[in-house]
């Protein structure tokens, strides 16, 4: 895997996966981009870890970058692997359980 970290015309380009970090007993969330319109974060879960289903006041889009996991929304639970995605509406329950080391891009509105 090639890590790309470039500065091009004031724009910072980076391989998001270079930010991966796994802890044995808790998920790791790293903000990648914060703006008034959206937030992008990298969420990493070691194999077997779970973020219990819970509601949040914002919509979110999850994209699996590496690994496999079970994602829960109001429609049920779904297994996703690399490049699999799921959207979850504001107020809807959401959760994820890692079946193997899981790295997920989460994009949500800032509200």
C-alpha positions in Angstrom: 0.0 0.0 0.0 1.3 3.4 -0.9 0.8 6.3 1.5 0.1 9.6 -0.3 0.7 12.9 1.6 0.9 15.8 -0.9 0.2 19.5 -0.8 -1.3 20.5 -4.1 -2.4 24.1 -4.7 -3.3 24.6 -1.0 -5.1 21.2 -0.9 -3.9 18.5 1.4 -4.1 15.0 0.0 -3.6 12.0 2.3 -4.2 8.3 2.4 -6.8 8.0 5.1 -5.7 4.5 6.0 -2.4 5.9 7.2 -4.4 7.2 10.1 -5.5 3.7 11.3 -5.2 2.9 14.9 -6.6 -0.1 16.8 -7.0 -0.5 20.5 -7.8 -3.9 22.1 -10.8 -2.8 24.2 -12.3 0.3 22.6 -13.1 1.8 19.2 -10.9 4.6 17.9 -12.4 7.6 16.1 -10.2 10.2 14.4 -11.7 13.3 12.8 -10.3 13.6 9.2 -12.2 16.7 8.1 -14.4 19.2 10.0 -16.3 21.8 8.1 -19.6 23.7 8.7 -21.4 21.4 6.2 -20.1 17.9 7.2 -17.6 15.9 9.3 -15.5 13.0 8.0 -14.0 10.6 10.5 -12.1 7.3 10.5 -13.5 4.7 12.9 -11.4 1.7 13.7 -12.5 -1.4 15.6 -10.3 -4.3 16.6 -11.8 -7.7 15.7 -14.8 -8.5 18.0 -15.4 -5.0 19.3 -18.8 -3.5 19.0 -20.5 -0.1 19.2 -23.9 -1.0 20.6 -26.9 0.2 18.6 -27.9 3.7 19.7 -29.7 6.7 18.2 -27.8 9.9 17.1 -29.3 13.3 16.1 -27.5 13.3 12.7 -27.5 11.4 9.5 -24.4 9.4 8.6 -22.9 7.6 5.7 -20.5 4.7 6.5 -18.1 3.3 4.0 -16.0 0.2 4.9 -12.4 0.8 3.8 -10.9 -2.5 5.3 -12.2 -5.5 7.2 -15.7 -6.8 7.7 -18.5 -6.0 10.1 -22.2 -6.1 11.0 -23.9 -2.7 10.7 -27.2 -2.0 12.3 -29.8 0.6 11.3 -33.6 0.8 11.7 -34.0 -1.7 8.8 -32.0 -4.5 10.5 -28.4 -5.7 10.5 -26.2 -6.1 7.5 -22.8 -7.6 6.9 -20.5 -5.3 4.9 -16.9 -5.7 3.6 -14.5 -3.4 1.8 -16.3 -0.7 -0.3 -19.7 -1.7 1.2 -21.7 1.3 2.5 -24.8 2.1 4.5 -26.7 5.3 5.2 -28.5 6.0 8.5 -31.0 8.8 9.0 -31.0 11.3 12.0 -32.6 9.7 15.0 -32.4 6.2 13.6 -30.4 3.6 15.6 -26.9 2.7 14.5 -24.3 0.3 15.6 -21.4 -1.7 14.3 -19.6 -4.9 15.3 -16.3 -5.9 13.8 -15.9 -9.4 12.5 -12.3 -8.7 11.6 -10.2 -5.5 12.0 -12.5 -2.8 10.7 -11.7 0.6 9.3 -14.7 2.7 8.3 -15.0 6.2 6.8 -18.0 8.0 8.5 -19.4 11.1 7.0 -22.1 13.0 8.8 -23.7 16.4 9.0 -22.4 18.5 11.9 -25.7 18.9 13.7 
